[in-house]
Amino acid sequence: MEASLALSFSSPNAHLVFNILNSAPPSPTNGKPFYSFYRNFWPKSPKALTFSHPSKNSFLLSPPYAVAQALETTTESCILPKGAFSKLDNGGKFHSPRAARELALLIAYAACLEGSDPVFLLDRRVNAKKVPGYVFDKNSLLEYDHMSFSGEPVQVKSEEEAEELMRKNEKASKIEAEVLSAPPKLVYNKFVLRFARDLLGAVVNQWNEHVLVIDKIIPQNWKDEPTARILELSILHLAMAEITEIGTKHQIVINEAIDLTKRFCDGSAPRIINGCLRTFIKDYNSRIAAA
C-alpha cells in the first residue's frame, strides 16, 4: 500500500479528497465529550515494568510568520529542566507550543480515523456544546506531564515496589484520559488553539506535496502497515508542514517531533522520525537554494 493511502483525511476542497480509512465515527460515551475518539491515543506509560528475573510485565495531536516568531521565542525559553516553568497561564490553561503540537496531533489522528477534515474537526470540538452533567477536574492539568516518555524498562526487586509503580502508572493514565478527552476550551488557551489550527491548516495545504515526499523517505515496513503507523505519519505531516508553511526553525520542529514520538509511539519510531525529517530538511534546503 502506498504512503498516499497510509494516512487519509477528507476535505471540502476538491483537490483534497482522499481515500478514507474504514472507521466509522465513534460517539461520546459515559458523559465524557470526546473520550471515544481519544481512547486509542493515550501516551505510553512512563516506564515499562520488569522484574529482576525474566518477566513479560509491561504497562500500559494567526498568521504563520507571527506564530513562528512567537514559537521560536517561547520554545527556546522553555528548554529548561522539568518543572522549571509554569505549564499553565493565569487562566489555568495550557499555553505552550508543546501543548499546541500535542493537540494538533490528537486532532490529526482523530480526523484520520473519522475521515474528516482536521481543521473542521478541531473547530467542531472547540465549538461543541457542553455535555449535560460533565464536570472537568482542572486539577488534572497540574498533574498532566507533557514530557512523560516510555523510556527504558525499570528493574524492580519486590512485588510491593512493582505494585507501587503500577499504581503510579494507572494514576498517570487516568490523568491523561481526563485531560485528552476534555473539551479543548477547558484545557488550552487561545494561543494554543490558534496555533494548533494553523498547524492543521498547514497540513491540509501541503498534503499533496508532502504525501509524495513521505512515500520516499519512510521505511518499507511502515508502508506495509500504514494503519499501524497513523501517529507516526501524522507527526511527519505536522512537522513538515510547520517547517515549510509556518516557518519555525527546523531544529525546534525536529526536537518537538521526536519528543511527541517518544511520548506516543513505540520502539525505533523516534529514531526513524528523526532520520526522515533530517532527510526532508536536506532536500528542502537544497530546493530552496536552487530556486
N, C-alpha and C positions, 0 to 999 in steps of 0.2 A: 504494500500500500504506500502510495507516495505521500510526502510530507504535506502536500496541499490538502490531503484528506485527513491528516492526523489531528488537526485542531480546527474546529469549524464554528463560525458564528453565522447568523443571518443578519442582513441589514436591509433597511428600506432603500438604500442606494442600489441602483440596478447593477452596478459593476461589483457589488459585494454580496452576491448571493452564492453561498457555499453549501456543500453537502453537509447535512446536519447529522450528528451522532444520534443513534437510536436511543433516545432517552426522553421519556415524557416528563413534562414539568411537574415537579412534586408540589404538594400543598402544605401550608402551615399545619403544625400539629402541636398538641399539648399547650396551646396558648402562647407558644414561642413563635414570634412572627416569621422567622426565616429559617428555622432550625433544619427543616428537611432539605433545603438547598445546601446547607453547610455541613451536613453530617459526615461527609467523607473528606472534609477539608482540615480536620484537626491536625495540628502540628504533631510531629513525633514526640514521644516522651523525652524529657531532658536526657535521660541516660537509660541505656538498656541495662538490665539487671542480670548478673551472673554470679554463681556461687564459686567458691574456691575450687570445687571439684567440677567436672564437666556438667553443664546444665543447659537446658534449652529455654530458660526463663527470659522473656523479653516483653516489655510493656509498651504497652502502648500508653487576598487579591490584592481661566485668566489668560492672558496672553502667554505664549510659550516662552518668550525671552524673559519676561518679568519673573515667571515661575522658575526658570533655570537660574537666574541670578539669586533669587531667594534660596533656592535649594543648595547652591554651592556654599553660600554663607552658613546656612543652618546645618547642613550635613557636616561640613568641616568642623564647625564648632561643637558638634555632637560626638566627635570621635574622642570620647572620654571614657574613663573606667566606668564599669557598670554601676548605675545608681548615682553617678556624679551630677546628673542634671534631672530636672523635673520633667516627667513624661506627660504631665497634664498642664493645660493652660489655666488661666484664672477662672474659667468657667467649668473646670473639672473634666475637660475632654482631651483626647489625644490630639497633639498638634504637630507632630514631627513628620518629616518626609518619609521616614520608615513606615509610619502608620499608613500614609497615603499609598505607598507602594504595596503594602500588605493588603489594603482594601481593594486596590486595583486588581491584584492577583486573585483575590477571593471572587470578585465580580467576573473576571475573565473566565475563571474556572466554571462558575455557575452558568455563565452565558453559553459556554460550550456544551454543558450538559443539557441545558434547556433549549438550545438552538435559537437564541435571541441576540439582538444587537447589544453589546456590552454597555454602551453609553445609555441606551434606552433602559436597560435593566437597572443600572445604577440610579438613574432618575426615578424609576419606579420604586426602588427600595427607599430612596431618600424621601419621597413624597407619599409613601404608603400611609394609610390611616392606622392609628393605634389600635391594636387588638384589645378588645374589652377584657379586663382582668389581668392584663400583662403588666408585670412590675419588674423593672430592671434594677438590679443591685449595683449602684455606681461604685461601691467599694471594690468591686471586682476589677475596675480599671487600675486601681493602685497596685493590685497584686499581679496583674497581667504582665507577662515578660516577653517583649518583642525579640529578645536575644536568647531565648531558650533553644538550644540546639541539642541534637541527639547525642553527639559525641561518642567516645569510646565506651565499651561496656564497663560497668562498675563491679568490682570484686567485693563480695560481702562474706563475712565469716560466720554469721549466725542467722537463724530464722527470724529472730527479733529485728535484726538490722535490715533484713530483706523486707519484712512487713512494714517497717517504718518508711523505707524508700518507696514501697508500693503505695502507702497512704499519701505520701507527698506527690507522687505522680498522679494519683487519682484526683487529688485536690487541684493540681495544676490543670488537669484535663477538664474538670468542671468549670474552672475559671475561664479557660479558653472557650468552652462551649457557650458560656454565658455572654462573653464579650462578642465573639464572632457571629452569634445568632441574633444579637440585639439590633434594633433599628439604627441605621448609621447616624442619624441626627443626635442620638443619645450618647454616642461613643466618640465621634470625630468633630473637630471644629470646622469652620468654613474653609480655612486654608487647605486642610486635608481633603475635604470633599471636592474642592475645586481642582486640586492637583490630581487627585485620583481620576476625576472626569477628563482632565486634559490628557492624562496617560492613556486612558481607554480610547479617547478620540484619536490620538496619535496612532494607536494600534490599528484602528479601523482605516485611517488614511493611508497607512504604509503597508497594509495587509498584502496586497497583490505582489508588491516587490519583495517584501521580507519573507513571504512563504517560499519563494523560489530560492532565496539565499539559505534559508534554514534547511531546505531539502539537500543542499550541497554540503553543509557543514556538520549536520548531526550524524552520529554513528548509525550503521546499518541496523543494529538491533533496536534502536529507537523507531526506525521506520517500520520495522517488522511488528512492533507492538505499540502503535500510536495511542490507542485508548488507555494504555497504562502509563503514558507519558504526557498526559494533558497538562499537568502542573509544570513540568519542565519546559514544554513547548510554550506555555503561556508566559513563563519567566523570560524566555528568549525574546518573544514578541514584545513584551513590555520594555525590556532593556534596550533592544534595538530601536524601538520607536522613541524612547526617551532621548537617546543619543542623537538620532537623525532629525527629529522634529522639534523636540523641546530644547535641545542643546545643552543638556547637563554634561559636565566633563565625564569622559568615558571611564576614568579611574574610579570615580564615585559610583557610577552606574554598575560597573562590574563588581565592585565590592558589595554593593547592596544586593545584586542578583545572586551572588554566591551565598550571602547570609540567608536570603529567602530560601535558597535551595537547601542549605543545611537545615533550615527550620522545618521545611515541609516535605522534603524528598529523602530518598534513601541512598545508601551505598555510594557509588562513584559519581553520582549526579553532580555534586558541586564541582568536581574536577573537570567533568565534561562541559558543564556550562561555562566555566572559566575559559577552557580551550576554544569553545565555539565562539564566544564573544570576542576573544582576542584575535581569532581568525577574521571575524567580521570587521573589527576595527581596522586591522591591517589593510584589508581590501577596500574598506570605506575611505580611509585616508588616502590610499593610492588613487582612487577615483576622483576624490576632491582635488588632489594635487594635479591630476592630469586634465581636469576640466578647464 
